[in-house]
Amino acid sequence: MSLAYRWGVRLKLLLRPGWLLSALVTVAFAVTCFTLLAPWQFDRHTERDATNAAVQASFDAPPAPLGSVPGDEWRRVTLKGSYLPEAEALARLRTVQGAAAFEVLTPFRLTDGSVVLVDRGFVRPGEGVRVPSYAAPPSGQVELLARVRFGESTQRAAFNEDGRRQVYAVDPAVVGQAANLSIRPGYLQLEVGAPGVLGALPLPQLEAGPFLSYALQWIAFGTMALLALFYFTWREIKPGGSLAETRSRRQSVSEILAEDEERERAELSGG
């Protein structure tokens, strides 16, 4: 039997449906690790680094009047104007420090006439998921200290429940549409002690998080899957592998009859 023939027989293993399916699943998993899961974690790591840098920079930079500095997220700013409590909305389904919360969003008219959205902080739900009572914002002109935040986005409109206007995201466009106001993009998160603040929202923790290690793990998983596929493939097709084991060949009818005849002659001669 020629070497080429023996290798041809071994390589036919790779065309079996069960083996092809296993190889396809393994390769698909590895590709997903390399092109989706690992890059996703790398992106989250980059975002966390950017957030940490912005928050750290905000600690060192003194507060500046709104509009006088670039609108970098987490930058501390001051602003003057008055609250518009009739246009207030609650952001529902929020989580603050690991527990459910509502965030209170109150439009704020600046002295130049424009309107911004102010996140006054959070309140905890009462009686399950019902809106609790909380303090109204102060009336008249006030000066606020807040941090610049980028607005969220949602396709879901505002609605009324428990006597309060509610929204599913801190989206100035949705709040403005419900209150018939033109609100500037982004919003402002009140600092502790600012007039009208409720439960002040905590700042992000300045830590790298596990995202980089998760990304490296996904790369390792994808690599291990491909190495395992290569190992088991080679173990099957290599000389001396499972395909090299001798297998009994099915006998033909003439061979079976010949063996019976020979056995009978042996018995007669022995007798």
C-alpha positions in Angstrom: 0.0 0.0 0.0 1.6 3.3 -1.1 2.3 6.2 1.3 0.1 8.5 -0.7 -2.8 6.1 -0.4 -2.4 5.7 3.3 -2.3 9.5 3.8 -5.4 9.8 1.6 -7.3 7.4 3.8 -6.2 9.3 6.9 -7.2 12.6 5.5 -10.7 11.3 4.7 -11.3 11.6 8.4 -11.6 15.3 8.0 -14.5 14.9 5.6 -16.7 13.0 8.1 -19.8 15.1 9.1 -19.2 14.8 12.8 -15.6 16.0 12.5 -16.5 18.8 10.1 -19.2 20.1 12.5 -16.8 19.9 15.5 -14.1 21.8 13.5 -16.6 24.4 12.3 -17.8 25.1 15.9 -14.3 25.3 17.2 -13.1 27.7 14.5 -16.3 29.9 14.9 -15.7 30.1 18.6 -12.1 31.1 18.1 -13.0 33.8 15.5 -15.7 35.2 17.9 -13.1 35.4 20.6 -10.6 37.2 18.4 -12.9 39.6 16.5 -15.8 40.3 18.9 -15.3 39.3 22.6 -11.6 40.4 23.0 -12.0 43.7 21.1 -15.2 44.5 23.1 -13.2 44.1 26.4 -10.3 46.2 25.0 -12.8 48.9 24.1 -14.3 48.9 27.6 -10.8 49.1 29.0 -10.1 52.1 26.8 -13.3 53.8 27.8 -12.6 53.2 31.5 -9.1 54.7 31.1 -10.6 57.8 29.4 -13.2 58.2 32.2 -10.6 57.8 34.9 -8.4 60.5 33.2 -11.4 62.9 32.8 -12.5 62.4 36.5 -8.9 62.8 37.7 -8.5 66.0 35.6 -11.7 67.4 37.1 -10.3 67.1 40.6 -7.4 69.3 39.7 -9.2 71.9 37.5 -11.2 74.6 39.4 -14.9 75.0 38.5 -15.5 77.3 35.5 -18.7 79.0 34.2 -20.7 76.8 31.9 -19.8 77.5 28.3 -16.5 79.2 29.1 -14.5 75.9 28.9 -14.7 72.8 26.6 -17.6 70.5 27.4 -15.4 67.6 28.5 -17.4 65.0 30.4 -17.0 65.2 34.2 -15.7 68.8 34.0 -16.9 70.9 37.0 -18.9 74.0 36.0 -21.0 76.7 37.6 -24.2 78.0 36.2 -26.9 80.5 37.2 -30.6 80.4 36.6 -33.8 79.0 37.9 -35.4 75.5 38.0 -38.4 74.6 35.9 -40.1 72.1 38.2 -43.2 71.8 36.0 -41.0 70.2 33.4 -39.4 67.7 35.7 -39.1 64.0 34.9 -37.8 60.9 36.6 -35.4 58.4 35.0 -36.6 55.0 36.0 -34.9 51.6 36.2 -31.7 53.1 37.4 -29.1 51.4 39.7 -27.1 53.5 42.1 -24.5 51.8 44.4 -26.0 48.4 43.6 -29.6 49.3 44.5 -32.7 50.4 42.5 -33.2 54.2 42.2 -35.0 57.0 40.3 -32.9 59.9 39.0 -34.7 63.3 39.2 -34.2 65.3 36.1 -35.2 69.0 36.3 -34.8 71.5 33.4 -32.9 74.6 34.4 -33.3 78.0 32.6 -30.0 79.8 32.4 -29.7 83.6 32.7 -29.2 83.8 28.9 -32.6 82.1 28.3 -31.4 78.7 27.2 -32.4 75.6 29.0 -30.2 72.7 30.3 -31.1 69.5 32.0 -30.0 69.0 35.5 -29.8 65.7 37.2 -30.6 66.5 40.9 -29.5 63.1 42.1 -31.4 59.9 43.1 -34.2 58.8 45.3 -35.0 55.2 46.3 -38.3 53.6 45.3 -40.9 53.3 47.9 -43.3 50.3 48.3 -41.7 48.2 45.6 -41.3 50.4 42.5 -43.5 53.4 43.4 -42.1 56.9 43.2 -41.4 58.2 46.8 -42.0 61.8 47.9 -38.9 64.0 47.7 -38.0 67.7 48.0 -38.9 70.1 45.3 -36.2 72.3 43.8 -35.7 75.8 45.3 -37.6 78.7 43.5 -36.0 81.8 42.2 -32.5 82.3 40.8 -29.8 80.0 42.2 -26.2 79.2 41.4 -25.3 75.5 40.9 -22.1 73.5 40.9 -22.3 70.5 38.7 -20.4 68.1 36.4 -20.8 68.0 32.6 -22.3 64.7 31.4 -23.0 63.4 28.0 -26.7 62.6 27.4 -28.0 59.1 26.9 -30.3 58.1 24.0 -33.5 56.2 23.8 -36.3 55.7 21.3 -38.9 55.4 24.1 -41.1 58.4 24.8 -41.9 59.8 28.2 -45.1 58.7 30.1 -46.9 59.5 33.3 -47.1 57.1 36.2 -47.8 57.7 40.0 -48.5 61.3 39.1 -45.0 61.9 37.7 -43.5 62.2 34.2 -41.1 59.3 33.7 -38.4 58.4 31.1 -36.2 55.4 30.4 -32.9 57.3 29.9 -31.3 60.6 30.7 -32.1 61.9 27.3 -32.6 65.7 27.1 -34.4 65.5 23.8 -37.1 63.1 25.3 -37.5 65.3 28.4 -37.7 68.4 26.3 -40.3 66.9 23.9 -42.5 65.9 26.8 -42.3 69.3 28.4 -42.4 71.3 25.1 -39.0 72.8 25.8 -35.8 73.1 23.7 -33.1 71.6 25.9 -29.4 71.8 25.1 -27.6 68.5 24.5 -26.0 66.8 27.4 -26.9 67.3 31.0 -25.4 68.4 34.3 -25.0 66.2 37.4 -25.3 68.2 40.7 -22.5 68.1 43.2 -23.0 67.6 46.9 -24.3 70.8 48.6 -25.6 72.4 45.4 -29.1 73.9 45.7 -31.8 71.3 44.9 -29.5 68.3 45.1 -31.1 65.1 46.5 -29.0 62.0 46.8 -25.8 63.1 45.0 -24.7 60.6 42.4 -21.3 59.0 43.2 -18.4 59.4 40.8 -16.9 56.5 39.0 -14.3 54.6 40.9 -10.8 55.4 39.6 -9.7 51.8 38.9 -8.8 50.0 35.7 -11.4 47.2 36.2 -11.1 43.7 34.9 -11.6 44.5 31.2 -8.0 44.1 30.1 -7.7 40.7 31.8 -11.0 39.6 30.3 -9.8 40.5 26.8 -6.6 38.5 27.3 -8.6 35.6 28.6 -10.8 35.6 25.4 -7.6 35.6 23.3 -6.3 32.7 25.3 -9.5 30.8 25.0 -9.6 31.2 21.2 -5.9 30.2 20.9 -6.5 27.1 23.1 -9.5 26.1 21.0 -7.4 26.2 17.8 -4.5 24.3 19.3 -6.9 21.6 20.6 -8.4 21.2 17.2 -4.9 20.9 15.6 -3.8 18.4 18.3 -6.8 16.1 18.0 -6.7 16.3 14.2 -3.0 15.3 14.1 -3.6 12.5 16.7 -6.2 11.0 14.4 -4.4 11.2 11.1 -0.7 10.7 12.1 1.0 7.4 11.4 0.2 5.1 14.3 -2.9 7.1 15.1 -6.4 5.7 15.3 -6.7 5.4 11.6 -3.6 3.2 11.6 -5.2 0.6 13.8 -5.9 -2.7 11.9 -9.6 -3.3 11.3 -11.1 -6.6 10.3 -12.1 -6.8 6.7 -15.6 -8.1 5.9 -15.2 -11.6 4.4 -16.9 -12.5 1.2 -19.2 -15.5 0.8 -16.7 -17.5 -1.1 -14.1 -16.9 1.6 -16.5 -18.1 4.3 -17.3 -21.3 2.3 -13.7 -22.0 1.7 -12.9 -21.7 5.4 -15.8 -24.0 6.2 -14.6 -26.5 3.7 -11.0 -26.4 5.0 -12.3 -26.8 8.5 -14.3 -29.9 7.5 -11.3 -31.5 5.8 -9.2 -30.9 8.9 -11.8 -32.6 11.1 -12.1 -35.6 8.7 -8.3 -36.0 8.5 -8.0 -35.7 12.2 -10.7 -38.3 12.7 
